[in-house]
């Protein structure tokens, strides 16, 4: 509808992360909006469907961050608490798919990335963009929820870490301040070979937004779950972290967990809706079926 | 000379399309002074238009505005003159055009369109076609019953009024009676290139160029719309990125809109729809509700068919009567019936007019009859394909309209071929195979599709085509038949080359412009190769005969003899289609030869159904189709596989989501068609049972046929895998889940 006025936008590149956060802060202080453009896979779609901008108003400034080196890290950082994977905000899904270290140490991310959009979207879309647009249907965010990622943000006030559990506050809202720039996510790497699950339910095999998607990672010792993370897309106003399911999984030997208690836990944790893609009923059914299958994979009954 | 027919020569338009150099309408360079045009639509499904306000914050001085009062006569000329070019005071669907705007600056045009406010008093919309039949009028002064057909045979052939009781009596006399209801939904054509067109006026009249399937339909609409003599309307087809019926009637509306803006502004006007507008406003496949009752013997011999079809025509009649007719004529499927009563109705509703889409009514009724036969097989404890084989029409049988089949009938061969290729019998015997939580099943559909216009249509249409002799021993085909991606340009060249004994490289295809090519009839109804191809073949033979006579007289090569003829005057042959004598049809009783010939087919699908999520994956697809003669086997297979994939989309995922008459999913991201990743491997066999009157040694029309069998084959496979029998499309996971709960009760 309104790609016609796109050419009047100003597209800028910041020379450094420090310059970027300064510019964003400056403009924010003056009440001006700044678009940080990574892959553009969400933003361009929004531009197409919004009403045309009135003439005479100042058009948004668009800052291309897709090639900013400070946002492009993809590395394992060793520390006292064990190895951590750092994924820069401008790392694309295709890079996640192709990265040897991700494939070996965080295969959930690689597997998820292969299901995002299709190859063209994977080549442009970024993990930071997925977090910034904050759709509850985001596949990447469900995986980050399962991995209990820390989100690193930077502003003129400095850098801080937001644990995933403290990030989302409601539909497309978060605790990240408007002038804070997403820099990276960090993940405490699960043990090598730890079981994981990625299951996306969508209307077709590519180019489809999830009706429901489940990400999960676990560590199991002597029949007990010692680490358990899940994230689910498209079943709540935010990415669902399924706290009741988490508590259930950690509460007793895995073999003692039965299907009925899993179903009850899932029902307590999700609140899906009817929309253009699916129904509340179907989503609830899938949410239960997927979590049951995941816990069976770990050794639960039924 | 190597023959061209039967050889998969490369498409002549292929290289330019692959290289991206083909010029579609929006690729054409801007004309001097050109404006962009846009349409302001109602956004209310039904109401009274009180007024239109134009926000004074916009400087309107460089914006051309066209409203209903600028349009005389305010009607789109088609079968029934009920559709206004622009709504004047009554709103009858949510995408009704009300105001047209044009401006040189596209960004300003978008702002201007947003600054037009329509003041509409909304009325409760009529959205259910069955309820519409007894509701107040959608179009004042007209019945909501847009059209009704009745086909009767045998015991039901006792006049309209007595026929219903007669068919019920015949059913009551049968050993096994099965009843069912089968429904289908809207389907969007989703051609790659959205609709678009450029209009301009000059001393010669009005010129339009655009993405057009039927240039002479647009020609007629402009001639009537502007009261112009035929020679002052010039319609040119640009390279067209698909149509599937969607560019059959709608470009007439777009042409009127663009020409109105161009006339008022005195400038060329370009109107290109984006995907959303195209999906919302242009025609879609008619939804249908089919109530079926059949009676048969305990041994499976089908005897009696009663079907009542209600199609949703949308707000205006457009091509609905013709779509409904084809639906009714395919309702009996590919089977013998002693007694039949088929009643077909179309109802007006407050939704955008539905129109032509590949299959043209037949996929809806074939969905019903094929699903129903699966129910009959279940009732009898028979294999569904065995039951079909027992009852398939063959030479000497008569159809529901009393058409006696005399030649080119290969339904049985198609069934046997697809059955063998797919391993159907072994897979059915094994029963559904479950691997973990995934169940695999296989199912089939057999069907026919009438090629060419219905009944006396071709005789009335009098399609024409010409072949010219050109200097240097070349031939030029002049026809109104358009290549919209299906390969007409290539296949016509093959037919002409063989008819004249020339290499295909010596044959050219004239750009399709109504000023320079004759009216060959529309590019629809699986008629292009079979009907127009035969005229083109005949014209080429006549030209070649003249050259041959000249060579006999004075010698020389084809080119030398041809050039001597041209030096003496223009050499061209214009041929008009002559319907074969045997084709007899009575429009009053709907009896006789509904089509000159039918193409026959069997589709078999194998699916995996996830028993946790009810997602269906088509893992195998086999078909065998009697095409008469494959002029270009690769293109022929391409038509069948492309159509089958389109049918799989209709079967599994495609659904327009409506709310109060407005479309909730007008985007590629949420109107879900299959992608390449969703396409199964297809094994496609061609059976050649020649049609004696077909070109190239017996070609039949197969453009629409592959749309018919995909959905029932998939539904049968899902039923085999899961035991869930669905009668409503699409076969979505949500519907399967609901069905599994009903089954569990």
Interface residues (C-beta under 8 A of the other chain):
Chain A: X1 X2 X4 X5 X8 X45 X48 X49 X51 X52 X53 X54 X55 X118 X201 X203 X204 X205 X206 X207 X208 X209 X211 X276 X277 X278 X279 X281 X282 X285 X286 X289 X290 X293
Chain B: X57 X106 X107 X108 X109 X110 X111 X114 X274 X276 X437 X612 X613 X615 X653 X657 X664 X665 X668 X669 X670 X672 X674 X675 X677 X678 X733 X734 X737 X738
